[in-house]
Amino acid sequence: MADPTSSTPTAGALALADVPAEPGVAKPDPILVVDHVMRSFGGLTAVDVDHLELQRGAITSLIGPNGAGKTTFFNLMTGFDRPNTGSWSFDGHDLASLAAHKVARHGMVRTFQLTKALTRLSVMENMKLGATEQRGERMLSSLFGPLWREQEREIEARAEELLVRFKMDHMRNELGGELSGGQRKLLEMARALMVQPSMVMLDEPMAGVNPALTQSLLGHVKDLPSHGMTVLFVEHDMDVVMDISDWVVVMAQGKIIAEGPPEAVAANEEVIDAYIGKGHGDESRFTPTPRAQAVAGDTIVAEAPPSADEGREDLKLDADTDPADPAAGDDTRGGA
């Protein structure tokens, strides 16, 4: 895996070097193009994106106050919800009418704020479920072992390789329900890669994760472009955003209000106003702290009270961890 502390720019970052920092700007090689996507719930407009392009091979962060529509936007792009209007294409394919499992087959996968590990299956079984086009899952072919056993061995080998990469191979036989909150985040990211995607969408991957595992997660996210993947992630921790992002997109009340390199967005007056209100006078809440301070627990979290336009899914998934998860926050048992 690439060194998490490395400052070597990704190919996506180099391609974005001369792109102006303005909403809706065209990218040199976009993998995702979104046009006029709107989603409302009753009288509330949760998402209203006129135009957005995501650069292939780059790590792009999607930030904004609570209720800005970030998770709803993720749900729309990945087939978990349907917009009122709009269209989008991924790698040249129109995905606007596809169900979530068909979107994944095109190479766009996502993780969730609340982890979706299957608690009564082992870590290895969770991983193997992520593979697509498994012949043994079809009723007739499942009755004839020679039709699927070779593929099953290949899938297990791929799962083992990913568990080694994520340093979870020693936990392969543990049940998903026995993992800590941070370890489940690692498992969910590794399982998403079983699809062999070209784009990974991470919804608050660091939320509720013990600092002991935060650096490990950051390292894995930074490493994804070196494996040919594009990354879009939602994050409230501005230290994380400044540390790993090639490009930042800012949402407020469902709209894209700013785009650009992290430093340009952090200095954008409209972005600061969206987070802490006009006439703020003090921008320190938005200004990132050094990573060393963040690891020590002095993290500045750019988070504001919910707005009147909060989307339904954002309301539902706003919690950092599952209150019913007794393992959440206990990240001291390995998987770093």
N, C-alpha and C positions, 0 to 999 in steps of 0.2 A: 504494500500500500504506500502511496505517496506520503512523504513527511508532512504531518499536519502543520508544521511551522514554516513550511516552504512558502516563499513569496513569488515563485515562478508563475507568471500569468498564464491562464488557460488560453487555448486557441480562440475561444469565444471572446475572452477579454481583449485580445489583440484585435479581433475583428471589429469590436465596438469602440476602439480608441478614438476614431474620428466621427462617431455618431453624435449629433447634437442632443443635449439633454432637454427634451421637450415631449409632452404627452403624445402618444400615437406615432412617434417617429418611425420611419422605415428602417429595417435592419438589413445588413448585407446578405445574410443567409437565414431567413426566419424558418423555424421548424413548426411554429404555431402562429396562425394568423386569425384574429378575431375581429368580426365586423358587426356592429349594431346589435350587440347582445343585451337584452333587457329581461329582467326577472322581477316580478312584483308579487307580493302576497297581500291580497286584499287591496288596500289603498297605499301600502308601503312598497316603495321601489328599493329592492335589496341590491340589485346589480343593474348598471346602466353604462356599459362599456361601448364607446363609439368605435374605436379602433385600437388594436394592440398587436404587436408582433414580438415574439420571443426568439432571440438569437440561438441558433444551433450551437451546441457545445459549450454554452455559457452557464454560469450559476447565477440565476436571477432570483432576487428576493421580492416577495409581495408583502408590503407592510401597510399599516393603517390602523386607526383606532378601533377598539372593539365595536362591532356592528357595522364596519365599513363594507361588508359583503365579500370578504376574502374566501371564507369557507364555502359560501354559496357559489362563488365563481368557480372554485375547485369542483364542486358537485356538478355544475353545468358542463364544464369541459370534459369530465370523465364519465358522463352518462348516468349519474345518480340523480339528476334532476333535469327538467326540461325548461327552456326559456320561453318567454312570451313571444319574443321576436329575436332574429339574429341568426348568424351562421359563423362557422369557424372551420378551418382546415388544419390538419396535422400531417406534416410531411407529404403534402399534396393530396391527402384523402379528406373528403367531407365527412366530418364526424357528428354533425348536428342532429342526426336522427338515430344514432346508434345507441344500443344498450351498453351498460358498463362493461360487461364481459367482452363485447366485440371491440370496444375502445381499447381494452387491454391487449387484445390480439393484434391490434395495429401498432403496439409498442409504447402506449402511454399508460403508465401505472401510477397509483397514488398510495399514500399512507394516510392515517387518520389521527386526529387529535387524541382520541381515546383508542388505545391499541385493540386490535381485533384478533389476538392470538387465541387459538382454540385450546382451552384450558385442559381438556381431558385427552389431548393428543400430545405425543412427545415433540420435542423440538425438531427432530428429524422428520416426523410425520407432518408437522406444520410446514416445513420447508418443501417437502415433496408435493403437497397440495398446490403450491404456487405454479408448478410446471403446467404448461398448456398442451393440448392435443395428445393427451395420454390415452393410448389404445386400450389399456386395461379398465378405463372408466366406461367403456361402451358395453352394454349388456351382453351381446353375443360374443364379442371378442374376449371378454373377461373370462369366459368359460374355457378358453384354449390358451393355456399358459405360454406356449411357444410364440404366440402372436404378440405378447407384450413384455415378456420377462427381460429381453435384451434392452428394450427401451427403459424399463424400470431400473435396471442397473446403471444405465447412463444418467438417469435423473438423480439417482442416489449419489452418484459420483459428483455430479454438479452441485448438489446440495452440500455434500461434504466439503467441497472446495470453498464454497461460500462461508460455511461455518468456520473453517480454518481462517479465512480472510477476516472474518468478524470476531475471531478469537472466542468462538462459542462451541468449538468442536468437543470440548470436554463436557458440555452440557447436552449433547445430542439425545441422550435417553431420558432427560428430565421432562416432566410434564410442563406444558405451557403455563398452567396455573401455579407452578412452583417458582416461576421467574419473578424477579423484582420489576418494578415499573420501567426502569431504564433498560433492563435486559429484554423486556418485551418490545421496546422501541427498536433495539438492535435486531431482534428476530423479525419484526415486521418489515424493516428495511431490507434485510437479507432475503426474506421470502419474496418481496416485490421484485428482486433481481432475478429470481428463478424464471420470470417471464422473458428474460433477456431483452429488456425494454430499450428504446432509444431516448425516452424521456421519463424522468421520475419526478413526481409532484409530492412534496413532503409538507404535511399540515402540522405546523408547530412541533418539529421533531425533538426540540430540546425541552419542551414543557414538562415539568414535574420530574426532570432527570437530575439525579444527584451529581454534584460537580465532579465526582470521581469518574463518571462515565461521559460527561459532557465533551471532554476533549477527544475521547474515542469516537463519539458520534460525529463531531466536527471533522475529524480526520477522514472518516468514511465518506461524508458528503463531499469534501474537497477532492476525494479520489475518483469520484464518479466520472467527471469529464475525461480523465485519462483512459477510461474504459469505453469511450465513445458515446457517453450519455449526456443529455441536457438536463439541467436541474431547475425546477421552480419550487421555491419553498416559502411558506408563511412563517414569520417569526416576529415576536414582540421584543426580544432582547437585542437592543441596538449594537451591543458589543459583537454579538454573533453576526449580525447583518454586515457590519463594517469589516469584520474579519474575513468572511468567506465569499462575499458577493462580488460578481463582476459588474452587475447592473441591478438597479433597484427600481421597482414600480410601486407607486403609492396610490392607495385607494382611500376615498373618503365619501361616505354617503352613497356608495355604489359606483362612483365615477373614478376614472383615472385622473388624478390631479397633477402628477409629476412622474417623470422618468429620468434616469441618468445614472452616472457612476455614484457610488456611495457618498463620496465627499461632497459632490454637487447637491445631492438630495438632502443631506444633513444640514446644508446651509440655506436651503430653500425656504423662504419666509412663509409661503402658502402651506408647506408641509408642517412647519412648526405650529402655525395657527390651527391646522387640523387636529394636531395632537393636544395642544394645551390652551387653545383659544386665543382670540385676538386680544391685543393689549397685554400679552403675557409678561413681558419685561424680563423674564428669567428663562433662558433657553437651556439651562443645565440639565433639565430632565430629559431632553432629547439628545444631548451631546454624549457620544459614547465614552466610556471609561476605558482605560487600558485593560487588555485581556488579563493581566496578572491580578488586577483588582477584581475582575469579574469572577475569576476562579476562587478568589478569597472570600467571595460572598457579597462584594460591594457592587452588584450588577445594577445598572440603570435600565429599567424596563419601561419602554415607551408604550404606555397603556392609558387610555382615557375612559371615562364612564361611558356606558352604552348610549348611542345616539338614538334619535327617534326613528331612524330608518333601519334599525337592526333587522337583519334577515332571519328567517325562521331557523335555518340550519345553524347560523352563528349563535343564536340563543341556545339551541339545543346542545351544541358542542363546545361551549365557551369554557368549560372547566378544564383545568390543566391535567387533572388526573381523575380517575374514577373513584368517587368516595367509597364505593363498595369494594375496592381493590385493596386487600390488606397488604399486598406486596409493594404498592406504589410508593416510590421514594426510597426503597431499600435497595440501593445499587451497589452494595459492598461485596457481592458474592462472585465477582468475576465478570467476564464478558467485556473487559475493557479493550 
